[in-house]
């Protein structure tokens, strides 16, 4: 099954519908399976006095803004999201959005999305998880900032509340995430612990970590992207530009091909090469018909035909059925 690649637009539309539409075009051009936004009513998710996160403070120009003011400026309306979804259908890319509170959860549930994507901040939000599960949809849950025990409670809560399936995304909630905080093997821990579909939501700079995640078994990749990394906003600097997004997706598709089916066998192209590269049993000296084939009389060399060297022990001690010149492949019939 192909890796499902989510181009995370997030809030990189800067609260403008026209930029959101342009992001849809860029994600489609890059080859993503889906583009994802974030849907919220600011009054429902943050107090008016809440401070900015450190990375938000560093990445926006208006340093005196509160988190409420920043989010209000980035908020799109429900009507905007209806327009975006319609546009996504038109150009042939799946529309997704993360509901950050209950009102937006109920709104997005009316849009018939393929699954509900929840951010890491909801892992410990048990009342909210119960409401999500009650919608009886597939759920994709990011797991940044949490312990395995937290994920266990969230996973069971969603399923027990009615979720039809839960897939887990390993994630480090830091923008940008330094390499020594990625801990990519934790993705495999999630796989072994819950025996579910797993993926990786990436906040590192560059494209190599999502590619590595696919090689390690990720079935879903989520990566932030922007039209311009120099735009004002909290997430632009930790996002890929459209060219980088396209390069990442192309590399992931190559890794998919390279992973194969896991069966150890020679490829068709190798079978032809093996005819002149794999070693054969040949005469190490002139051998007469009727002589016993000893180790001293035989050797292994590359040859276009003959008995494979893997049968050495079978041939040693047998009787020569023909005369053989030096370097002539041994025949047994």
Buried (B, 14 or more C-beta within 10 A) or exposed (E): EEBBBBBBBBBBBBBEBEBBBBBBBBBBBBBBBBBBBBBBBBBEBBEEEBEBBEBBBEBBEEEEBBBBBBBBBBBBEBEBBBBBBEBBEEEEBBBBBBBBBBBBBEBBBEBEBEBBBBBBBBBBBEEBBBBBBEBEBBBBBBBBBBEEEEBEBBBBBBBEBEBEEBBBBBBBBBBBBEEEEBEBEBBBBBBEBBEBBBBBBBBBBBBEBBBBBBBBBBBBBBBBBBBEBEBEBBBBBBBBBBEBBBBBBEBBBEBBEEEEEEEEEEEEEEEEEEEEEBBBBBBBEEBEEEEEBEEEBBBBBEBEEBBEBEEBEEBBEEEBEEEBEEEBBBEBE
